[in-house]
Amino acid sequence: MPESEPSPLGRKLERHLNKPPSEIQREMNGPVLVEVKNLTRFYGTLQAVKDVSFTIRKGEVLGFLGPNGAGKTTTMQIISGNLAPSDGSVTIAGHDLLDDPRAAKSQIGYLPEQPPLYRELTVDEYLDYCAALNRISRARRRQARANAKERCGLQDTGRRLIGNLSKGFQQRVGIAQAIIHLPPVVILDEPTVGLDPIQIREIRALIRELGREHGVILSTHILPEVQTTCDHVQIINRGELVLNESIEGLEHHMKSASITVAFRRPPAIETLQQLKGVKTVQAEKNGRIHVFHETGHNPTDDILRLAVEKNWGLYEIRPGRLSLEQVFLELTSAAGDSITTEAPAITDTLEGRA
């Protein structure tokens, strides 16, 4: 007898079980706060954003990377409600950004690269003003201001002029204005640019703390900042998402995409480049060779076989490790001059994440 068709519940369960563990864990973490579907934006005949789709859940910090001109700023402007898409949809905490813009925008806290501060106001005056802009009633403004100051470490700065604060504390004030109305979604654009190493650490810690209660989108050009601060990373290039991965998945990608070999009688680089699955080969000054390959085609067996047949004198072979910078350059070609690979004097690693 022919097998019966699985029930709708059975098909749903099968789809769930076939998902990678990182995706299943994301679905268990919290509700979807941002849902972007098939986002497209044209400037005349130029397509700046091409069919971009992704989601952000409560409790996630999403690192958004891209070279200059890749469509990152356009995407951020659309998500924050400052630019209309040519096609596609954006839903913020259940509200469609086009159909119900006021409700959707009320669910967003936004810190642009240049914080919108009034230097002649005190911190308290400025935060009261921001509370009013966000339609917080007079009776609730003092408490809202106190909560924002406490979360951003500004308890002792209320009567100080913003213009007299350090750059780090001005950034804290900028973040405080973004969260004063307790929005589910917080968008931060380059929040650590121009800060000293201590201030960078403090702002990164604050972002991680915000990520526990909100969905946070972090736009940055500092690659280690993504590794130390974010749960998820996206890279956009030429208007398209070329990477959408969890930090754990990215770590796996960084470990599995290359191998390092060393020979006493090394073959020509061209010989290794001709092996199946090999993308590029780089020779180092210490005699070692890095072989970058496609994820599904590891050339280790072929190298071992040829090393014996050709008497290359293989004495070292081990999995290589790509840096995030190398992954970025691999995905975006020669766009690396627009990305900072290190923050000054910062040595955070994946193991250093809180």
Secondary structure, DSSP 8 states (H G I E B T S, - for coil): -------HHHHHHHHHHTS-HHHHHHHHH--EEEEEEEEEEEETTEEEEEEEEEEEETT-EEEEE--TTSSHHHHHHHHTTSS--SEEEEEETTEETTTSHHHHHTTEEEE-SS----TTSBHHHHHHHHHHHTT--HHHHHHHHHHHHHHTT-TT-TTSBGGGS-HHHHHHHHHHHHHTT--SEEEEESTTTT--HHHHHHHHHHHHHHTTTSEEEEE-SBHHHHHHH-SEEEEEETTEEEEEEEHHHHHHHHHHSEEEEEESS---HHHHHTSTTEEEEEE-TTS-EEEEE-TT---HHHHHHHHHHTT--EEEEEE----HHHHHHHHHSS-GGG-B---TT----GGG--
